[in-house]
Amino acid sequence: MTDSELFDSTIWLEYFIKGSFKEKIEQDEVFSISSFSLFEIKRKLLKKKELKKKEIEEKMKFIKDKSLIINVDETIAEKAAEIAEEKSLGAADALIYTTALLNNATLLTLDNDFRGFDKVIVL
């Protein structure tokens, strides 16, 4: 994988909740996503009591259809531990950032914790 974009959960949640980034997400392009981001997204959607289970499943299916899902494997997990220590990141952020780095992708996020990191665009 080269020069791709990996979407952080913050981008997808902003799209589903506020309708932001339609011009980016609704194009024909396929994006990358960490399997860990699927957990984060679904968990936040489940907390939104106004969303029915069917709506949440539709949203998750949409993400999966639009994305190349990159599973967290032992290489990502171990490198993420090193990056977490080096950059003072929590586990989730380190896993997602490392997934992008090891797959030569640029991380797109709304999370200011990544500001100034290599291969990250904070929107």
Backbone bond lengths (Angstrom), bond angles and torsions (degrees), N, CA, C in turn:
res aa  C-N    CA-C-N  psi(-1)  N-CA   C-N-CA  omega(-1)  CA-C   N-CA-C  phi
1 M - - - 1.448 - - 1.528 108.29 -
2 T 1.323 118.15 130.25 1.457 120.74 179.76 1.522 110.58 -135.33
3 D 1.316 115.27 143.87 1.463 122.28 174.85 1.528 113.63 49.07
4 S 1.287 117.35 38.33 1.459 119.88 177.33 1.524 109.35 -98.13
5 E 1.301 115.25 174.86 1.458 121.42 177.31 1.516 108.54 -116.35
6 L 1.319 114.91 132.11 1.453 121.45 175.40 1.517 107.09 -108.33
7 F 1.326 116.42 121.67 1.458 121.12 -178.30 1.518 110.46 -87.84
8 D 1.306 115.20 127.64 1.452 122.10 172.70 1.533 108.24 -73.33
9 S 1.305 116.80 158.52 1.471 120.74 179.05 1.522 112.04 -57.66
10 T 1.333 117.83 -29.46 1.463 120.41 -178.16 1.528 112.08 -61.57
11 I 1.322 117.09 -34.52 1.472 121.22 179.61 1.525 109.68 -66.93
12 W 1.329 116.46 -48.61 1.466 120.23 179.94 1.521 111.71 -63.33
13 L 1.311 118.17 -42.63 1.465 120.45 -179.60 1.527 111.24 -64.56
14 E 1.306 116.69 -40.24 1.466 120.84 177.57 1.535 109.93 -62.99
15 Y 1.311 116.47 -38.27 1.470 121.41 177.71 1.532 110.59 -63.98
16 F 1.324 116.87 -49.16 1.462 120.26 -177.36 1.520 113.44 -70.66
17 I 1.310 117.72 -36.64 1.463 121.22 -173.89 1.525 112.26 -87.73
18 K 1.329 117.26 -41.79 1.471 120.54 -175.57 1.518 114.16 -113.16
19 G 1.329 117.30 -7.38 1.463 119.69 -179.50 1.516 114.00 78.12
20 S 1.308 117.55 13.70 1.467 121.70 -179.99 1.535 110.49 -75.32
21 F 1.315 115.30 159.14 1.469 124.31 174.36 1.527 114.06 65.90
22 K 1.340 117.48 23.23 1.471 120.72 178.71 1.521 111.50 -57.88
23 E 1.337 116.40 -42.06 1.467 120.00 -177.87 1.517 111.94 -61.93
24 K 1.312 117.36 -27.99 1.455 122.41 179.74 1.538 111.27 -85.77
25 I 1.313 116.04 -49.24 1.465 121.54 -172.95 1.526 112.62 -75.36
26 E 1.312 117.50 -34.94 1.464 119.67 -173.36 1.524 113.93 -88.19
27 Q 1.308 117.56 12.15 1.460 119.80 172.68 1.525 109.11 -84.70
28 D 1.314 117.43 175.94 1.466 121.55 -175.11 1.529 114.22 -77.77
29 E 1.298 117.48 -6.27 1.455 122.07 -176.99 1.536 111.88 -66.59
30 V 1.326 115.59 146.77 1.460 121.70 173.88 1.523 107.38 -100.06
31 F 1.322 116.58 137.12 1.458 122.01 -178.43 1.517 109.51 -112.86
32 S 1.313 115.89 163.25 1.453 120.72 174.69 1.524 109.04 -95.12
33 I 1.321 115.02 154.79 1.458 121.21 175.05 1.528 107.62 -150.56
34 S 1.310 115.66 142.97 1.456 120.33 174.26 1.522 108.50 -75.59
35 S 1.316 116.46 141.59 1.465 119.38 176.29 1.520 110.49 -58.99
36 F 1.308 116.99 -28.89 1.465 120.00 178.10 1.524 111.56 -66.36
37 S 1.333 117.21 -32.13 1.469 120.39 177.22 1.523 111.41 -64.56
38 L 1.338 117.05 -31.64 1.468 119.39 176.78 1.531 110.06 -59.91
39 F 1.308 116.30 -41.80 1.469 121.30 175.86 1.527 110.27 -58.85
40 E 1.342 116.52 -50.61 1.464 120.27 -177.61 1.532 111.78 -60.17
41 I 1.318 116.32 -44.20 1.463 121.07 -178.04 1.524 110.62 -64.71
42 K 1.319 116.96 -50.76 1.464 119.51 -177.60 1.521 110.96 -62.82
43 R 1.304 117.19 -40.72 1.465 120.13 179.08 1.519 111.39 -59.94
44 K 1.333 116.83 -44.62 1.479 119.51 179.44 1.518 111.22 -67.19
45 L 1.328 117.55 -38.50 1.462 120.09 178.35 1.528 111.01 -66.09
46 L 1.321 117.88 -37.42 1.464 121.34 177.81 1.526 111.78 -63.44
47 K 1.319 117.58 -29.24 1.464 121.52 178.36 1.524 112.21 -73.54
48 K 1.324 117.51 -18.63 1.464 121.56 178.71 1.521 107.35 -81.86
49 K 1.292 116.68 96.63 1.468 122.61 -173.66 1.524 113.24 -61.69
50 E 1.333 117.07 -22.35 1.468 119.70 -179.69 1.524 112.83 -75.93
51 L 1.329 117.40 -13.33 1.460 120.90 178.74 1.520 110.64 -89.32
52 K 1.305 115.27 130.48 1.466 120.65 176.08 1.528 109.27 -80.79
53 K 1.322 116.11 157.48 1.464 121.53 -178.66 1.529 111.11 -55.60
54 K 1.333 116.84 -40.57 1.466 120.51 -179.70 1.535 111.16 -63.18
55 E 1.329 117.04 -39.91 1.470 120.73 178.48 1.528 110.87 -63.68
56 I 1.325 115.82 -41.06 1.464 119.89 179.35 1.526 109.85 -64.39
57 E 1.324 116.99 -44.24 1.463 120.49 179.49 1.528 111.39 -62.68
58 E 1.338 117.30 -37.62 1.472 121.29 177.37 1.526 110.76 -64.10
59 K 1.318 116.21 -42.20 1.462 120.66 179.06 1.536 110.68 -64.75
60 M 1.319 116.68 -42.45 1.458 120.22 179.23 1.532 110.68 -65.39
61 K 1.308 117.20 -39.79 1.464 121.37 177.24 1.526 110.45 -62.52
62 F 1.331 116.79 -41.65 1.461 121.58 178.46 1.533 110.12 -58.55
63 I 1.327 116.60 -46.50 1.467 120.38 178.73 1.526 109.98 -59.99
64 K 1.314 116.78 -47.64 1.468 120.91 -177.61 1.527 111.87 -63.31
65 D 1.324 116.51 -37.42 1.464 120.45 178.59 1.527 112.17 -69.25
66 K 1.328 117.51 -29.66 1.468 122.74 -177.19 1.528 112.72 -93.46
67 S 1.327 117.39 -1.42 1.459 119.44 -168.73 1.521 113.77 -129.26
68 L 1.310 112.97 150.10 1.451 121.41 165.51 1.523 104.36 -93.87
69 I 1.319 117.28 112.58 1.460 121.67 -175.74 1.526 108.84 -87.36
70 I 1.324 114.93 124.18 1.463 121.09 -179.96 1.522 107.66 -105.58
71 N 1.314 115.63 115.68 1.463 120.72 -179.14 1.518 111.13 -74.53
72 V 1.312 115.12 145.93 1.457 121.15 174.23 1.526 106.76 -77.43
73 D 1.331 115.73 115.37 1.458 120.57 179.16 1.533 108.84 -111.04
74 E 1.322 116.18 -175.19 1.464 119.37 -176.30 1.528 112.29 -65.83
75 T 1.321 118.35 -31.65 1.462 120.87 178.36 1.526 110.41 -66.40
76 I 1.317 115.91 -46.96 1.468 120.21 177.97 1.520 109.99 -63.38
77 A 1.331 117.49 -44.70 1.466 121.06 -177.95 1.523 112.09 -59.57
78 E 1.323 116.55 -45.78 1.461 119.40 -178.02 1.522 112.34 -70.02
79 K 1.328 117.05 -42.21 1.470 119.81 178.15 1.528 110.18 -66.14
80 A 1.339 117.12 -36.33 1.473 121.08 178.68 1.525 111.06 -61.73
81 A 1.319 116.99 -36.52 1.465 120.07 177.50 1.529 110.22 -61.48
82 E 1.329 116.43 -43.35 1.464 120.75 178.50 1.527 111.25 -64.04
83 I 1.332 115.98 -44.80 1.464 120.56 -179.53 1.528 111.16 -66.76
84 A 1.327 116.98 -37.48 1.471 120.66 178.04 1.523 110.48 -59.59
85 E 1.324 115.85 -42.82 1.464 120.18 178.53 1.525 111.47 -67.67
86 E 1.310 115.75 -45.61 1.463 121.54 -176.69 1.537 112.15 -64.47
87 K 1.341 116.18 -39.79 1.461 120.14 -172.37 1.533 113.34 -110.31
88 S 1.323 116.73 6.13 1.477 122.22 -179.77 1.530 111.95 55.76
89 L 1.319 115.27 50.00 1.467 121.31 178.38 1.519 110.16 -103.10
90 G 1.325 115.04 152.06 1.451 119.99 171.21 1.519 109.34 -73.11
91 A 1.317 115.73 169.56 1.467 121.20 -175.91 1.522 112.25 -58.86
92 A 1.326 117.34 -49.07 1.467 120.20 -176.59 1.523 111.27 -60.26
93 D 1.331 116.61 -49.40 1.466 119.97 -179.71 1.527 111.25 -62.22
94 A 1.314 117.29 -40.88 1.463 120.66 -179.56 1.525 111.02 -64.65
95 L 1.331 117.23 -42.02 1.469 120.40 179.33 1.524 111.46 -63.79
96 I 1.312 116.97 -42.89 1.465 120.81 -178.38 1.527 110.54 -69.43
97 Y 1.320 116.97 -45.36 1.461 120.64 179.10 1.529 110.95 -61.85
98 T 1.317 117.02 -44.01 1.462 121.29 -179.95 1.522 111.12 -64.88
99 T 1.322 116.75 -37.76 1.465 120.44 176.74 1.523 109.80 -57.95
100 A 1.326 116.61 -44.39 1.466 120.37 178.19 1.531 110.47 -63.46
101 L 1.315 117.00 -50.25 1.462 120.65 -176.88 1.525 112.63 -58.70
102 L 1.320 116.59 -47.57 1.466 120.05 -175.41 1.529 112.75 -74.02
103 N 1.327 116.18 -9.97 1.462 120.08 176.75 1.522 111.97 -112.46
104 N 1.352 115.71 18.45 1.457 122.89 177.37 1.526 111.87 50.49
105 A 1.328 115.60 44.03 1.458 121.21 179.50 1.525 109.59 -116.13
106 T 1.318 115.59 152.84 1.448 121.52 172.77 1.513 107.88 -89.86
107 L 1.330 116.47 129.11 1.457 121.46 179.01 1.522 109.42 -82.73
108 L 1.324 116.61 122.97 1.465 122.00 172.82 1.519 108.15 -101.87
109 T 1.321 116.50 127.80 1.455 121.15 -173.47 1.524 111.19 -151.82
110 L 1.308 115.58 166.79 1.464 122.60 170.12 1.528 109.86 -108.80
111 D 1.309 117.56 -1.37 1.455 124.27 -173.32 1.529 110.79 -82.46
112 N 1.321 116.08 113.19 1.466 121.28 -179.08 1.528 113.58 -66.67
113 D 1.330 118.00 -12.97 1.460 120.17 176.37 1.534 111.51 -61.52
114 F 1.336 116.45 -19.94 1.465 121.45 -178.72 1.527 113.06 -95.90
115 R 1.325 117.68 -3.25 1.463 120.48 -176.75 1.527 110.50 -57.00
116 G 1.337 115.31 129.27 1.462 121.50 178.29 1.524 113.85 90.06
117 F 1.327 117.96 -4.27 1.468 120.29 178.55 1.524 110.08 -78.58
118 D 1.329 115.50 149.69 1.463 121.06 174.39 1.520 110.20 -62.83
119 K 1.337 115.60 143.95 1.461 122.96 174.37 1.536 112.58 59.35
120 V 1.336 117.15 34.99 1.465 122.52 177.39 1.513 108.58 -130.52
121 I 1.338 115.46 136.24 1.458 121.66 170.79 1.530 106.82 -118.26
122 V 1.331 115.25 116.58 1.458 120.38 175.54 1.516 106.74 -94.50
123 L 1.321 115.92 113.74 1.468 120.73 -177.26 1.523 111.35 -83.36
